[in-house]
Amino acid sequence: MPDTLAERLTAWRTLAEGLKPRLEEVAFIKADHAELAGFVQQIDGLMTEADVHEGRFREAVRQRLVTEERAGELYGRMVARLKGTYGKRANVLHELGLRPDGLPGRRKEEEPAPPAPGTTPTPPPAPAPEPTAD
């Protein structure tokens, strides 16, 4: 038996079509032939329907991605306008679900984590020697 649906469908269709002119010779197989031909026709219809649904699905995904991009651009523009109107640190931004910008000034430098117990700390790398002029 063939492995892929296309190969199986070709085999089924070939048998169903090939038997048509000889059905009188093999009357005992008429019912099975009719059922197989019906299945082949049903599979063809379902494959066509699946192709239509896949096309609709791909179009829906494409439209969703376009809409997401446009929504993201609009959101960014609105946030910039609101920060420009109320100020970058206004508390009203919290009410709108936005995060105000940080306070002015230097950021605190992060302190290195202490070494794990039982380990020796590694010394900082030695500076590279400066080249001498000869």
N, C-alpha and C positions, 0 to 999 in steps of 0.2 A: 504494500500500500504506500502511495506517495506520502511525503512528509509534510509539505506545506498545503495550506488551503487551496491555493491556486492550482497546485498539481492534482490534488484530490478532486477539485471541481472540474478540471479538464478531463480527468479520467471518467468521472460520473457523466459528464455531458457527452463525451465520446461514446460511451456505452449506450446511453439513452437515445442519442441520435442514430447510432449505427443499428440499433435493434428495430427501429421504426418500420423499415421495409420488410423485416423478417418476422414480425410478430405473429403472423398466421402459422409459420413453421413451428414456433415455440409458444403456443397458446398458453401453456402452463405457467409462463412467466409474465403474462400480460398485466396482472395486478401489481406485481413487483415493479415492472417497467413504468406503469402509470404513477406509482408512488415515488419512484426515483426521479422521474421527470418533474413531478410536482415539487420535490425537494430542491432540485436544481433551480427551478424557477423561483422558489421561495428564497433561496440563498442569494440569487441574483438581485432580487428585490430588496432584501435586507442589506446587502452590500451597498446598493445605490442609496438607500435611506441613511446608512451609516456615513457615507460620503457627504450627503447633504448636511447631516448633523455636525460632522467634523468641520465643514466649511463655516457653518454658523458659529461653532465654538471658537474657531480661529479668529473670525471677525469680531466676536464679542471680546476676546482677549485683547485684540489690537485696539479696539475702541476703549477698553478699560485702561490700557497703558497710556494712550493719548490723554485720556481724562485725568489720570493720576498725575501726569507731567504738568498739565495745565493747572490742576489744583495746587500742586507744589509751588509753581511759579506765583500763583495768586496769593497763596499763604505767605510766602516770603515778602512779597510786595506789601501786603497788609501789615505784617509785623514791622517792617521798616517804617511805614507811615505812622503806625501807632506809637512806635518809639520816638519818632520825630515829633509827634504831636504832644505826647505826655512826658517825654524825657526817657532816657535809657534806663533810669533807676526808679521809675515811678511805681508805687505800690499797686496802682490800678492794673498794671500788667499782670500781677499775680491773679487778680480776679478774672482775667481773660485767659488764664491758663498759659501765660507766657512767662519766661524767666528773665527778669531784669538783668542788665549787665552788672558786673562786679564793681566794687568801690575803687576809686582811683588810688594810685600808690603802687609801691613795689609789692610783688608777691613774696611771701615768705619762702625761703629756700628750704627744700625738704632735707631733713637730717637723715644721714644714712642709718639704716637699721642696725641695732647692736648685733654683734656676732652671736651665733648660737652657742649655748653652753658646751664647754668641752672642746671648742675649736679655738685656734689662734687667729687673730685678725691678720689679714694680709696687709703689708705696708704699701703705701702708694708707690707707683712706679718712679724710678729715679729719672731726673731730667736728662735729656740727651746732651752729650758734650758739644760745646760750641766749636765750630771749625776755627782753626788758627790760620792767620795770614802769614804765609812764608815769603 
